[in-house]
Amino acid sequence: MILHLNKLVNTDILNEIKKKYDAFHFSENEIEVVITSSSVKEVDTKFEKFVKEKFLFDSDIQLASLNYKQKREINIGGKIIGGNTNNCIIITGPCSVESEQQIEKVSKFISRLNIHTLRGGCYKPRTSPYTFQGMELDGLKLLKNAKNKYGFSIITEVRDSTHVNDVIEHADIIQIGAKAMYDHGILKACAKTKKTVMIKRGFGTTLQEFVQAAEFILSGGNPNVILCERGIRTFETKTRFTLDLCGVAYLKHHTNLPIIIDPSHALGYAYGIEDLSKACIAMGVDGLIIETHPNPSVAKSDAKQQLNFEQFEKLHKSISNIANAIGVNII
């Protein structure tokens, strides 16, 4: 249940309501918002006069529900996605930040294509301890330098809560990866900032669990949350994961959060990224995040799925054609 309290409420009453219902609370647009478990359906009669609006839900998808609020708009470096904008943001860059030269080459390339959001992993949550773990803080500084030079917005991933504050400080968008979306230390830290947070769906995560991870951030008072579908694990072995466009259709129909799709991690191979990207654009999603590298064959992580510049430029042109045909603005 979500309650919007009226101007009669004072601090003592607000604290009493929070204690009784073990509720979350934040202020938004001069309204005191209280969120309880969805199992709570009634307000005690002693509090009724303080309630301006009441919203009931069948599950703990509440603040993210389309039944609560229309599609949210998210501002990324002056570019708006979500709402009724019909904008689709393209985010690209290497899987891992590897060197100053690499980031400079990628930055020049995507700047020429008028792409405004650069991705790059600095803290890498690898499956094997014997693979490249990322440049960490040095990598964040390289991304920040690219931002200052080219005017990009920067997105990079948090591996665990030990460095979440460094990522919040340097990035414009904090990425919570598929392996970290259950880390409550990360979720709670991201709830305290107003920076945009993109949560990637875990490869064994239900849609309910996925959106409830976003609820942790929303209920802490940060409204700037994006969902990212990146493929789930199925019985299929010929691809890395299975891109769940059925799940994307559900999220579009039931939630108010912008949705970005990551075809690179879903397929795991460069050959089909363009086809998947075209399908995603046709669905009218709010963005794509695609990996590109100056020379994927020598990439220190996810080499098989990263596009070279020629492949990415071809992809960018093809999705732009589809976007134009259906009235979507590539930004």
Legacy VTK file of the C-alpha trace (Angstrom):
# vtk DataFile Version 3.0
C-alpha trace
ASCII
DATASET POLYDATA
POINTS 331 float
0.000 0.000 0.000
1.175 3.517 -0.805
-0.169 6.479 1.126
0.066 10.118 0.149
-0.353 12.103 3.338
-1.971 15.524 3.485
-0.790 18.751 5.119
-2.460 17.897 8.433
0.224 15.317 9.227
3.023 16.293 11.603
6.288 14.564 12.460
4.862 12.693 15.452
1.955 11.273 13.464
4.214 10.423 10.550
6.559 8.493 12.831
3.600 6.708 14.405
2.344 5.593 10.982
5.817 4.419 9.979
6.214 2.433 13.189
2.780 0.816 13.027
3.177 -0.401 9.460
6.974 -0.867 9.457
6.853 1.495 6.487
9.294 3.262 4.177
8.945 7.006 3.789
10.233 9.815 1.589
9.116 13.281 0.502
8.302 13.968 -3.147
6.911 17.207 -4.591
5.944 18.405 -1.088
3.992 15.171 -0.465
4.882 12.738 2.307
4.868 9.261 0.730
4.571 6.176 2.937
4.985 2.647 1.550
3.960 -0.492 3.413
3.925 -4.138 2.398
1.337 -4.826 -0.290
-0.351 -7.210 2.157
-1.575 -4.154 4.097
-4.924 -3.073 2.638
-6.538 -0.841 5.267
-5.568 2.311 7.161
-6.302 2.538 10.872
-9.255 4.880 11.437
-7.102 7.127 13.637
-4.887 7.912 10.624
-7.587 8.286 7.960
-7.826 12.068 8.241
-4.114 12.371 7.377
-4.413 10.364 4.130
-4.875 12.279 0.904
-4.613 9.276 -1.464
-4.340 5.520 -1.024
-3.042 3.014 -3.599
-3.465 -0.763 -3.210
-1.459 -3.460 -5.021
-1.521 -7.222 -5.510
2.244 -7.569 -4.995
5.247 -5.606 -3.757
5.697 -4.084 -7.211
4.287 -0.774 -6.022
6.296 2.392 -6.691
7.335 0.889 -10.037
3.767 -0.048 -10.950
1.999 1.564 -13.879
-1.113 1.519 -11.693
0.614 3.980 -9.353
2.324 6.390 -11.722
2.596 6.941 -15.468
5.886 6.282 -17.253
8.757 8.033 -15.507
11.085 10.368 -17.342
14.819 10.056 -16.716
17.283 12.836 -17.563
20.656 11.537 -18.756
23.013 14.420 -19.440
20.182 16.592 -20.752
18.733 13.742 -22.839
15.295 12.553 -21.678
14.088 8.952 -21.936
10.861 7.422 -20.732
7.536 9.159 -20.364
5.998 10.013 -23.724
9.247 11.074 -25.376
9.679 8.237 -27.925
13.409 8.641 -27.331
15.799 5.691 -27.442
19.248 6.248 -25.972
22.243 4.393 -27.397
24.944 3.519 -24.872
28.178 1.984 -26.081
31.802 1.411 -25.234
34.054 -1.483 -24.261
33.203 -4.214 -21.802
36.251 -3.211 -19.744
38.291 -0.041 -19.491
41.757 -1.308 -20.466
43.913 1.731 -21.202
43.890 5.453 -21.895
44.516 4.790 -25.595
41.570 2.415 -25.840
39.127 4.855 -24.233
40.399 7.703 -26.420
39.845 5.658 -29.609
36.330 4.656 -28.544
35.505 8.215 -27.483
36.540 9.691 -30.822
34.556 7.053 -32.675
31.262 7.372 -30.833
31.528 11.156 -30.715
31.631 11.138 -34.518
28.368 9.149 -34.494
26.798 11.726 -32.174
26.457 9.216 -29.329
26.452 10.867 -25.931
26.703 8.025 -23.390
29.896 6.003 -22.864
30.021 2.690 -21.024
33.051 0.914 -19.635
33.593 -1.544 -16.799
36.165 -0.687 -14.137
35.264 -3.233 -11.443
34.671 -6.515 -13.231
32.619 -9.278 -11.518
34.272 -12.150 -13.384
33.310 -15.784 -13.114
36.975 -16.879 -12.906
39.510 -15.366 -10.475
42.214 -15.795 -13.120
40.729 -13.317 -15.610
41.035 -9.522 -15.860
39.372 -7.896 -12.842
39.333 -4.310 -14.149
41.385 -1.133 -13.652
39.175 -0.093 -10.718
39.655 3.542 -9.601
42.202 4.236 -12.351
39.564 3.147 -14.856
36.974 5.468 -13.318
39.395 8.352 -13.746
39.888 7.519 -17.430
36.125 7.557 -17.940
35.857 10.862 -16.105
38.560 12.322 -18.360
36.608 11.191 -21.445
33.477 12.780 -20.010
35.251 16.086 -19.456
36.836 16.075 -22.922
33.894 14.903 -25.038
30.867 15.827 -22.914
29.694 12.235 -22.483
27.495 10.841 -19.787
29.300 7.909 -18.151
27.838 4.572 -17.068
29.892 1.997 -15.174
29.235 -0.979 -12.968
29.365 -1.524 -9.219
30.798 -4.936 -8.344
30.183 -4.768 -4.600
29.464 -2.254 -1.856
33.149 -1.601 -1.035
33.528 0.821 -3.948
29.929 1.949 -4.522
30.718 5.481 -3.344
33.592 5.812 -5.842
31.267 4.794 -8.681
28.552 7.187 -7.487
31.107 9.992 -7.399
32.500 9.456 -10.910
29.565 8.070 -12.926
26.397 9.702 -14.219
24.611 6.348 -14.316
25.366 3.651 -11.756
25.035 0.184 -13.242
24.049 -2.620 -10.905
25.022 -5.782 -12.729
23.222 -9.087 -12.989
25.439 -10.642 -10.305
25.008 -7.692 -7.915
21.287 -6.929 -8.086
20.669 -8.796 -4.820
23.396 -6.866 -2.935
21.420 -4.791 -0.443
24.474 -2.701 0.425
24.580 -1.490 -3.181
20.808 -1.026 -3.419
20.635 0.998 -0.209
23.586 3.196 -1.190
21.983 3.901 -4.566
18.709 4.762 -2.831
20.454 7.645 -1.051
21.627 9.348 -4.245
19.541 11.035 -6.922
21.839 9.809 -9.698
20.335 7.485 -12.279
20.662 3.774 -11.496
20.375 1.035 -14.126
19.640 -2.423 -12.734
20.438 -5.430 -14.893
18.224 -8.474 -14.509
19.971 -11.474 -12.997
20.173 -14.428 -15.363
18.105 -16.550 -12.968
15.819 -13.784 -11.762
12.050 -13.642 -12.152
10.400 -10.435 -13.308
8.895 -10.013 -9.835
12.319 -10.228 -8.177
13.806 -7.928 -10.819
11.343 -5.117 -10.252
11.440 -5.566 -6.482
15.176 -4.827 -6.605
14.210 -1.505 -8.175
11.681 -0.994 -5.358
14.550 -0.974 -2.840
15.980 2.091 -4.582
12.651 3.791 -5.240
11.475 3.312 -1.646
14.659 4.992 -0.412
13.679 8.152 -2.261
15.618 7.869 -5.539
13.109 7.984 -8.438
15.744 7.673 -11.179
15.783 3.956 -11.926
16.100 2.131 -15.250
15.542 -1.591 -15.837
17.884 -3.497 -18.154
17.049 -6.860 -19.708
20.257 -8.759 -20.611
19.152 -12.315 -21.116
18.245 -15.190 -18.819
19.655 -18.688 -18.470
17.594 -21.371 -20.207
18.237 -24.913 -21.444
19.765 -23.530 -24.674
23.542 -23.902 -25.028
24.201 -22.398 -28.465
23.880 -18.837 -27.153
25.237 -17.335 -23.946
21.770 -16.496 -22.602
18.250 -16.066 -23.999
17.028 -12.502 -24.539
13.613 -12.338 -22.884
11.587 -10.001 -25.068
8.427 -11.501 -23.572
9.664 -10.163 -20.242
10.288 -6.781 -21.827
6.678 -6.736 -23.077
5.520 -7.468 -19.512
7.668 -4.684 -18.066
6.390 -2.180 -20.635
2.786 -3.078 -19.830
3.021 -3.250 -16.031
5.793 -0.912 -14.842
6.488 2.807 -15.067
10.276 2.484 -15.378
12.289 3.054 -18.578
13.603 -0.151 -20.121
16.998 -0.626 -21.771
18.093 -3.851 -23.490
21.591 -5.325 -23.613
21.791 -7.672 -26.633
25.575 -8.077 -26.267
25.415 -10.093 -23.054
22.270 -11.929 -24.102
23.703 -13.520 -27.250
27.362 -13.500 -26.285
28.531 -13.394 -29.908
29.008 -10.416 -32.211
27.342 -11.957 -35.273
23.729 -11.495 -34.149
23.858 -8.252 -32.184
22.591 -6.162 -35.098
19.542 -8.371 -35.641
18.655 -8.372 -31.949
19.126 -4.617 -31.755
16.721 -4.062 -34.643
14.106 -6.209 -32.907
14.569 -4.224 -29.690
14.158 -0.891 -31.478
10.975 -2.195 -33.126
9.567 -2.928 -29.643
9.901 0.745 -28.755
12.286 0.344 -25.822
13.953 3.313 -24.154
17.530 2.370 -24.944
20.187 -0.108 -26.022
23.539 -0.780 -24.374
25.968 -2.415 -26.801
29.632 -3.280 -26.411
32.166 -1.969 -28.923
35.969 -2.131 -28.895
38.762 -0.867 -31.205
40.007 -4.450 -31.602
37.738 -7.070 -29.998
40.184 -9.904 -30.685
42.525 -8.550 -28.002
39.849 -7.448 -25.517
40.552 -8.468 -21.936
36.938 -9.486 -21.312
33.963 -10.664 -23.410
35.963 -10.521 -26.640
33.484 -12.606 -28.659
30.513 -10.314 -28.125
32.123 -6.919 -28.684
31.672 -5.196 -32.038
34.496 -3.523 -33.896
33.937 0.009 -35.161
32.867 -1.056 -38.644
30.292 -3.495 -37.240
28.947 -0.952 -34.799
28.636 1.775 -37.422
26.640 -0.609 -39.645
24.405 -1.489 -36.689
23.909 2.165 -35.798
22.764 2.953 -39.323
20.361 -0.004 -39.500
18.661 0.750 -36.182
18.400 4.415 -37.130
16.472 3.418 -40.250
14.029 1.345 -38.209
13.688 4.091 -35.600
12.810 6.625 -38.301
10.173 4.287 -39.713
8.324 3.948 -36.400
8.793 7.478 -35.068
11.495 6.737 -32.490
14.218 9.304 -31.830
17.729 7.864 -31.465
19.661 9.961 -28.922
LINES 1 332
331 0 1 2 3 4 5 6 7 8 9 10 11 12 13 14 15 16 17 18 19 20 21 22 23 24 25 26 27 28 29 30 31 32 33 34 35 36 37 38 39 40 41 42 43 44 45 46 47 48 49 50 51 52 53 54 55 56 57 58 59 60 61 62 63 64 65 66 67 68 69 70 71 72 73 74 75 76 77 78 79 80 81 82 83 84 85 86 87 88 89 90 91 92 93 94 95 96 97 98 99 100 101 102 103 104 105 106 107 108 109 110 111 112 113 114 115 116 117 118 119 120 121 122 123 124 125 126 127 128 129 130 131 132 133 134 135 136 137 138 139 140 141 142 143 144 145 146 147 148 149 150 151 152 153 154 155 156 157 158 159 160 161 162 163 164 165 166 167 168 169 170 171 172 173 174 175 176 177 178 179 180 181 182 183 184 185 186 187 188 189 190 191 192 193 194 195 196 197 198 199 200 201 202 203 204 205 206 207 208 209 210 211 212 213 214 215 216 217 218 219 220 221 222 223 224 225 226 227 228 229 230 231 232 233 234 235 236 237 238 239 240 241 242 243 244 245 246 247 248 249 250 251 252 253 254 255 256 257 258 259 260 261 262 263 264 265 266 267 268 269 270 271 272 273 274 275 276 277 278 279 280 281 282 283 284 285 286 287 288 289 290 291 292 293 294 295 296 297 298 299 300 301 302 303 304 305 306 307 308 309 310 311 312 313 314 315 316 317 318 319 320 321 322 323 324 325 326 327 328 329 330
